[in-house]
């Protein structure tokens, strides 16, 4: 199937919006930097973007996008266009453009968007230039016209087999869907993206009630259909030598290009790792501040114990001095007579206790040890409770998806994705969760002789910890 480019056609959208960020610190990615005109499908577009067009779905060298047609409107969202702008950490900034047209422009809009499925049109700066101009003038009264490519699509010699659902399609085969996209049914959503699993598709399917087709690179989705086109290759009987030579040359070219792409991906992966380390610096600094605070509290308690010991020592010295003075005073006749009188059992018991106490100074030392042990135990109890409270407060916090919308509590998303369904939530929350989890676990093990210790919760990031053992413990 070929796309015949005739010219460009000017179309004025009813609404235009951006998902991007500014270069200054504190202006993170969101939809609030530019929204011009009137929208009817923007909320559903944000749902599609957050579910299947996130950063994990980006295809190198390819444009991922979605088309939504419902009622009297048709919207297109072209995601993660690379800009020349860089943020305060010198990281590249991407932008996502959403345009909403009247349903009367459906045929022209679909024929233009179908060009994004072909490899020859990937480098066109049309949508990127429009998005950057929109960011420079976010307070315009209405959107400006956009020059869309005018093209016609012929009938595809290989009609698509799957017209709804989650379909596997490699980058080189996406053009086969251009003819189908140009004639998209009413009240339908078409998505061309990277890796999307079954759970993500089901979440989006409930929004469009079955009127949905998502092209994905997840090979597990297309395993059954690809059995018909097996990759097992055999040399046909009496194949000409000329064809064999040409095929071997093509294979060598493919391996060379694959090596170059692998090198580029490895470089980008190293660059992303450096960015992640820069992001983790404030978190490490925050943990050091917490440790410093706990150390100061422990020092205060030690100082209180030291003051108490000094007071107790002074009391003992005063008591010994009084006893010494009493023994030096000569008793009067009345005192002698009082001593000669028989004493009551209570008086004799008190006297015997005093004598035992004076004769056994270790009683005072044991009492001091008991006081010191009690205060140490109270300190440990306080540390355990503080660690448990810190973990509970962290789990009760809000988890945000890529569109900065609330996806539930952190405990909910970690529990839902504990088997690695969504790496985005694990990357963002598991490191902090495991630090607090192991801090509580360590205190519980140190005080295991106590009977009233809190119960250690479930480790929702156990699989993440196995893959990243060096970054999860304190």
C-alpha positions, 0 to 999 in steps of 0.5 A: 500500500502506497501513500500518494502525497499531493500537497498540504492542506490547512486545517484549523483545530477547535482545540490544542493542548500540550504535555511538556515541561519548561527548562527551569527547575520546578516546572515538571511535565504536565498538561497545564502549559498550553490549552487553547480552544474548546475540548470534548475529548481531552479527558479521554485523551489524557487517559489514553496517554497515561495508559498506553503512550507513556515514556516506557512505550517510546519507540526509537526513531518512530512516532507513537500516536493515537486517534480518537473519534467520538460524536462530533469531534475527532482528536489526534495526540502525537506523543513524545516529540523530541525538542531541542530544549533541555531542562536544568539538568541538561536532559532533553525535553520532549513534548506531546501535541493534542489537536481536536477537530470537528467531525466534518474534517475526519477524512482529511485528518485521518489521511494525514495521520496515516502518514505517521505509519510510514517510515518515510514520514517519520522525520517531518517536523510539522507537528513539532514546529506547531507544538513549539509555536503553541508553547511560545504563545499559550494565551492565544484566543483560538488555535492557529491553522496547521498545514497537514499533508494532503495525501491519498491512500490506495487499497492495501494488497494485504488487508489487516486481519485484526480490526479490534483489540490488542494486535502485535505489529512490528515497526516495518509492518505498521504501514499495512494499517494506513489504509484501515486508519484512513477509513476508521469507523465512527466512535473508535480509538486507534493507537500505534505505540510501543510495548503494551501488556494485556492489563493496560489494554483492558484498562483502556478497553473499558473506556471505549467499550470495545471500539479500540485497536492498539498496535503493540510491540509486545511479542506475546500478544502476536504469538498465535498469529506469527505461527503461520509466518514462522521464522524458521528458514530453509533454502528452497530446492534449486535456489539460484546462487545469485539470490543466495548471494544477495540474501547473504549481503542483506543479512550482513547489512542487517547485522551491521545496522543492528549493532549500531542500534544496540550501541546507541541504545546502550549509550542512551541507557547509560545516560538515563542511568546518570540522570537517575543517579542525579534524581536520587541525590536529594533522596539520599540527602533526605535519608542522611538528615533523618539519620542525623535527627535520630542520632541527635535524639539518641544523644539527648537521651544519653545526656539525660541518663548521665544527668540522672546518674550524677544526681543519684551519685550526689544523693548517695554522697549526701546520705553517707555524710548524714550517716557519718555525722549521726554516728559521731553525735553522743546519745543522750540519756533519753536516747539510751532509755529509748534504745533499751526499750523493746522495739515493735516488729515494724520498727525492727523490720525497717531497721533491719532493711536500713542495716541491710541496705547500708551493709550491701552497697551493690543494691544501689548499683543494681537499682541504677542498672535497672533504671538505665536498662528501662530508659534504653528499652524506652529508647528502642521502643520509640525507634521501632514505633518511629520506623513503623510510622514512617513506613505506614505514612509512606504507603498511605501517600498518593501514587501519580501516573505519568499524566500526574493523575492520582492512581491510588495509594502507594501501597495499592499500586505496589501491591497491584504490581508486586510481580512486575506488571508495571515497572514505572511504579516500582522504579519510582517507589520501591527504593524508598519503600525498601529502605523503610522496610529494612529499617523496621525489619532491623529494629524488630530483629534487634528487639525480638525478645519483646512481646509487643513488637509490631508485625512486619508487613508484606514486602511488595518489592521482593522481586524488584529487590532481587533484580536491584540488590545494591540499591534497596538496603540502607 
